[in-house]
Amino acid sequence: GSSPFAFAPLASVCGRPALPQLAKMVCHILDFSLLQEWLGTCGEYLKCVQKPFSKMAFKDMWKCHDTNLQDWFQTWSVVQFLWAVIVNIVVAVILCVSGDVPSGIYCLVVGSVSAWFWAHIGWFAVVKKEGCCCLFIFCVSKAPLVLLIVGVWFIIWAALLILNSLSYIAAHSLGFIVTVCYATYAVTLIYMGMIMVKMWMQKSGEPQLGDTSAVVIGKASS
């Protein structure tokens, strides 16, 4: 069926123009059609990965923007995934060099797959649903407050990542390389968090949990 991410219906009253439409927040619980929709975007996100700067040039992604925020977010989402793969490769090489080949292979495979999984979900949640989702288990869309919460969490996550990475310096002779990799990876999270906060700021005049709300539990979106 059609997507449930609809807008609250408004009409002209006594000949007056209709007011701007406000978003309708939808909470999905075990909505398998949402899972199918996410899986259906795998090809689209793969194309984004293949052409990471199709929406925004490399030199422009570092600048602060007030428009085209979704394109800006998509660019950093793809860069975040690609850099995560590079970090996993570096860590895997260090582990293999130190003699722990199984852990190195595990880190490379599992880390890279996890990076794709979360990057794709994050892109789908922000670019496609303007909210935060975790597959079909639970998803909130069209709620500006969610953008603020997740954006702030990304920035905090980046700070914690930098702090935790410092332990690698003392743990291994090549640990400083891992620390540098994780610290630079944190930059991608900071930018993504900042963009989500800017998205929220542009919607600060709207109801933070949507004009109206609906719940979809274990059935196809309608």
Secondary structure, DSSP 8 states (H G I E B T S, - for coil): ---S--B-----STT-------BEEEEEES-HHHHHHHHTTHHHHHHHHHSTTSSS-HHHHTS--SS-HHHHHHHHHHHHHHHHHHHHHHHHHHHHHTT-HHHHHHHHHHHHHHHHHHHHHHHIIIIITSSEEETTTEEEES-HHHHHHHHHHHHHHHHHHHHHHTHHHHH-TTHHHHHHHHHHHHHHHHHHHHHHHHHHHHTTTS-TT-SEEEEEESS---
